[in-house]
Amino acid sequence: MKRLILLCFLLVISSCKKDITNYSGNRLAILNQRSIQLDNTKIDHQIREVKKAIIVPKLDGDMNDPIWKETLWYGFDQRWLGPAYNFTDFFGRYKMAWTHEALYILVEIKDDILIDQNKNPLDSWRNDDNIEIFIDADNSGGEHQYSNNAFAYSISLDGNVIDIDEEKNPILLTNHVHSKRVTNGDVSVWEFEVTIYDDTYKEGKVNDPVILNKDQKLGFAIAYNDNDNSKERENCIGSVFVPGKEKDLGRINADIFGTIILEE
């Protein structure tokens, strides 16, 4: 009888060990799978809601459109590159709105010196005063420097729009971003209409823009390159906090973009 009880006890222990091993193995498998997913998915940060414009803003460098009276200002307040600066040298802020056809951005920049030293729009364009708009249509994040996984538009003072293509060459994409700038003294007001394209975009092909809709998420950041009197830009001031020492990564990695959510 004692032998029978001992045998039953040993069988129960053995069964429990098998259950624990299987449970642990499955749990580890789930954790590993989640880790892989996190490694390949952008983590949303600087989440901001963007209001829909009932009346489309007019690109005239004026702040009197109805939507601009209803939306919040956000700051260019992150020094991505260059030495410290003061208010007399630079101050920047922006607003956003959307329609089904485009994303609209209002920017006000206080900059005492505007530089446009490179007359060829594809020559050292980032060393002039310009605004950079970063768009990730599906908010997926990831590397995009030489792909259309995301776009890094540099808009020069004369309205030219430059990005890098898949062959690692600068190209004009002026049909992606229409803009108007009005400068009075040391204050410039820019208005942008950004047509959104996703990672299916191919140069030289017929490409359909993304139709924007309520609750849609986009990766977004904006920056200003400031040059006062140098051969190269002196500062790059962005809209999103970037951890680590190297911060001027918008043109390379869409993971640093904030996340905007389209609301009505």
Order of alpha helices (4+ residues) and beta strands (2+ residues): alpha-beta-beta-beta-beta-beta-beta-beta-beta-beta-beta-beta-beta-beta-beta
